[in-house]
Amino acid sequence: MHPICNKLSKKKEPVYVDNTENTAISLGTIATGEEGWKNVRYNLERLTPGEHQVYLALTADNAETVKTEAKAVTFTKKAAEPTFELTAQNVTVQLPAEKIEIAVTVKNTSEVAAQNVVLNLWNNGVIATQTIDALAAGEEKEVTFTFPIAAYETGTASFFVQVAGQAQTEVSVTFKEEPVPEVIDLAITAIQGSLSLDVETNYLTLFVQNNGNVDVNDAPVTMYAGEAVLGSGTVSAKAGESGMCTIAIATDVLAAGELEVKAVVTV
């Protein structure tokens, strides 16, 4: 606004910028010998940056112009700046992993082209930066941030992508531990004991080693001599540990001679 003083009485006074009428103001009634003032608002939409002459034409009641005052005013008009819109999808990362990838779409929502658009990825400070060399008005491009995984635990962390200090979007990254597949690996390591026809009941002891990552509880065990079943029982062993079970064998199922005994564990 530019204050202009005068000593005239008028209802409407036109204001000119570079000889083009811009607006009109009412000064009201000013008594002889007094001063009056008005704040004039200039419409700068049609002006280019630089120096312009502003004129105030004061006109008497009989439409006779009695005074014209000119003021040189310099208008500084900022160039139009691009504006942006960011969109991104949330991410799930299976641990263990070596890196994280976050894809972001950047759209120039203005009517002017953008150059060297800098995007920063934040999580307790800037952790990655990407630059788009050029983005035309209305154009959109996708950029991908790839960075090493730090000491992130299972759960969700918030990351923020910012562009040109004016647009921001949040990306939620969920960290999940890769489920460990169950491995059942039970190995028979030994069968100990002896068989005799002179006793009513014989006993053989079976030893197993659990090489898997799952505890085995009460796994059925069957002992055979050829195709004949000698006896049965159950065996248990924690993951990574050994176990044993003793099986009673009735003498009446045995026959004189050499027997080949085998055991089968069902898991």
C-alpha positions in Angstrom: 0.0 0.0 0.0 1.2 3.5 -0.7 -0.2 6.6 1.2 -0.9 9.7 -0.8 -1.8 13.0 0.8 -3.9 15.8 -0.8 -5.8 18.9 0.2 -8.7 18.5 -2.1 -12.3 17.4 -1.6 -13.4 14.6 -4.0 -15.5 11.5 -4.0 -13.7 9.2 -6.3 -10.0 9.5 -7.4 -8.7 7.2 -10.1 -5.2 5.7 -9.6 -3.1 4.9 -12.7 -0.1 2.6 -13.0 1.9 3.3 -16.1 -1.1 5.2 -17.5 -3.5 2.3 -17.0 -6.3 2.9 -14.6 -6.0 0.4 -11.8 -8.6 1.3 -9.1 -10.6 4.2 -7.7 -10.8 5.4 -4.2 -13.0 7.8 -2.2 -11.2 10.5 -0.3 -14.4 11.9 1.3 -14.6 15.6 2.3 -11.5 17.4 3.3 -11.9 21.0 4.6 -9.9 23.8 3.2 -6.4 23.9 4.7 -6.7 20.4 6.1 -5.0 17.3 4.9 -6.4 13.9 4.1 -4.9 10.5 3.3 -5.9 7.2 1.9 -4.2 3.8 1.6 -4.2 2.7 -2.0 -4.1 -1.0 -2.8 -2.5 -1.9 -6.1 -3.5 -5.0 -8.1 -0.1 -6.4 -9.1 -1.4 -9.4 -11.0 -0.9 -7.8 -14.4 2.5 -6.3 -13.6 5.9 -7.6 -14.4 8.8 -7.3 -12.0 10.6 -3.9 -12.2 9.9 -0.2 -11.7 6.5 1.3 -12.5 5.1 4.8 -12.2 2.0 5.2 -10.0 -0.2 8.3 -10.6 -3.0 9.7 -8.5 -5.3 12.0 -10.5 -7.3 14.3 -8.3 -10.4 15.8 -10.0 -12.6 18.7 -8.8 -16.4 18.6 -8.7 -16.7 20.1 -12.1 -14.7 17.2 -13.5 -11.6 19.4 -14.0 -8.4 17.7 -13.1 -6.6 20.0 -10.7 -3.6 17.8 -9.6 -1.8 14.7 -10.7 0.9 13.3 -8.5 3.3 10.6 -9.7 5.2 8.2 -7.6 7.9 5.8 -8.8 7.3 2.5 -7.2 9.4 -0.6 -7.8 7.5 -3.9 -7.7 9.4 -7.1 -7.0 7.4 -10.1 -8.2 8.6 -13.5 -7.2 8.8 -16.0 -10.0 6.2 -18.8 -9.8 7.6 -21.8 -8.0 6.7 -25.5 -8.6 4.7 -27.4 -6.1 4.8 -31.1 -5.5 2.7 -34.1 -4.3 4.2 -37.2 -2.9 2.7 -40.7 -2.7 4.2 -43.9 -1.4 3.2 -47.4 -0.3 3.9 -48.9 3.1 6.7 -51.5 3.2 7.1 -54.9 4.9 10.7 -56.2 5.4 11.4 -59.8 6.3 14.3 -60.1 8.7 17.1 -61.0 8.4 17.6 -58.7 5.4 20.5 -56.5 4.2 18.6 -53.5 2.7 15.4 -51.6 2.6 13.7 -50.2 -0.5 11.1 -47.4 -0.4 9.5 -46.3 -3.7 8.0 -42.8 -3.8 6.1 -41.1 -6.7 6.7 -37.3 -7.1 4.3 -35.3 -9.1 4.8 -31.7 -10.2 1.3 -30.2 -9.4 2.2 -26.7 -10.7 2.3 -25.1 -14.1 6.0 -24.5 -14.1 8.8 -26.9 -14.7 11.1 -28.0 -11.9 14.8 -28.6 -12.0 17.0 -30.5 -9.6 14.3 -31.7 -7.3 15.9 -33.0 -4.1 14.1 -35.6 -2.0 15.3 -36.5 1.5 14.4 -39.7 3.4 14.2 -39.1 7.2 14.3 -41.4 10.2 16.0 -39.7 13.1 17.8 -37.6 10.6 18.5 -37.7 6.8 19.4 -41.3 5.9 19.2 -41.1 2.1 18.9 -38.5 -0.7 17.6 -38.7 -4.3 17.6 -36.0 -7.0 15.3 -35.7 -10.0 17.1 -33.7 -12.7 13.9 -32.3 -14.3 10.2 -32.6 -13.7 7.8 -30.9 -16.2 4.6 -29.3 -15.1 2.1 -32.1 -14.4 4.7 -34.8 -14.8 5.3 -37.5 -12.2 8.3 -39.8 -11.6 9.1 -42.6 -9.3 12.3 -42.7 -7.3 13.5 -45.6 -5.0 15.5 -45.2 -1.8 17.7 -48.1 -1.1 19.7 -48.2 2.1 21.3 -50.7 4.5 19.2 -52.0 7.4 20.5 -50.7 10.7 19.6 -52.1 14.1 15.8 -52.3 13.4 13.9 -54.7 15.5 10.6 -56.4 14.7 7.7 -53.9 14.7 6.9 -50.8 12.8 9.1 -47.7 12.1 8.0 -44.4 10.5 10.0 -42.9 7.6 9.4 -39.5 6.0 10.1 -38.4 2.5 10.4 -34.6 1.9 10.8 -32.6 -1.3 11.9 -29.0 -1.7 11.0 -28.3 1.9 7.3 -28.1 1.0 5.8 -31.6 0.6 6.1 -34.6 2.9 4.7 -38.1 3.1 5.0 -40.8 5.7 6.0 -44.4 5.0 5.4 -47.1 7.6 8.0 -49.9 7.4 7.0 -53.2 9.2 9.9 -55.5 10.2 9.0 -59.1 10.5 11.3 -62.0 11.4 11.4 -64.7 8.7 9.6 -67.8 10.2 12.0 -70.6 10.8 10.7 -73.8 9.2 10.3 -76.8 11.6 12.8 -79.5 11.0 12.3 -82.9 12.6 15.3 -85.1 12.3 15.5 -88.0 14.8 18.3 -90.5 14.3 18.7 -93.9 16.0 22.3 -94.0 17.4 22.3 -97.4 19.1 20.4 -100.4 20.4 21.8 -102.0 23.5 20.9 -105.1 25.4 20.9 -108.9 25.0 18.3 -111.6 24.4 18.0 -114.9 26.2 15.5 -117.7 26.1 16.3 -118.5 29.7 14.3 -115.5 31.1 10.7 -114.6 30.9 11.2 -111.1 29.6 14.1 -109.4 27.8 14.8 -105.7 27.6 16.5 -103.7 24.8 17.4 -100.0 25.1 17.1 -97.6 22.1 19.1 -94.4 21.9 18.2 -91.5 19.6 19.6 -88.1 18.7 17.3 -85.2 17.8 19.1 -83.3 15.1 16.1 -81.1 14.3 14.8 -77.8 15.8 11.6 -79.2 17.2 11.2 -81.2 20.4 10.0 -84.7 19.9 7.6 -86.1 22.6 6.4 -89.7 22.9 7.3 -90.8 19.3 6.2 -94.4 18.8 9.0 -97.0 18.6 8.6 -100.5 17.2 11.3 -103.2 17.3 11.4 -106.0 14.8 13.3 -109.2 14.2 12.8 -109.6 10.4 9.1 -109.0 9.9 8.1 -110.1 13.4 7.3 -107.4 16.0 9.3 -107.9 19.2 7.9 -105.0 21.2 7.0 -101.3 21.2 7.3 -98.1 23.3 7.8 -94.4 23.0 10.8 -92.1 23.0 11.2 -88.3 23.6 14.1 -86.0 22.9 14.4 -82.2 22.9 15.8 -80.3 19.9 19.5 -80.8 19.7 19.5 -83.4 22.5 19.4 -87.2 22.9 16.8 -89.5 24.3 16.3 -93.2 25.1 13.7 -95.8 25.8 13.7 -99.3 27.0 11.4 -101.9 25.4 10.3 -105.1 27.0 10.4 -108.2 24.8 8.6 -111.4 25.7 10.7 -114.5 25.4 7.9 -116.5 23.7 8.3 -114.4 20.6 12.0 -115.3 20.3 13.5 -118.3 18.6 16.9 -120.0 19.1 19.6 -118.7 16.7 20.9 -115.3 15.6 18.4 -112.5 15.3 18.8 -109.2 13.5 17.0 -106.6 15.5 15.9 -103.2 14.0 13.9 -100.3 15.4 11.6 -97.9 13.6 10.7 -94.5 15.2 7.6 -92.8 13.8 7.6 -89.0 13.9 
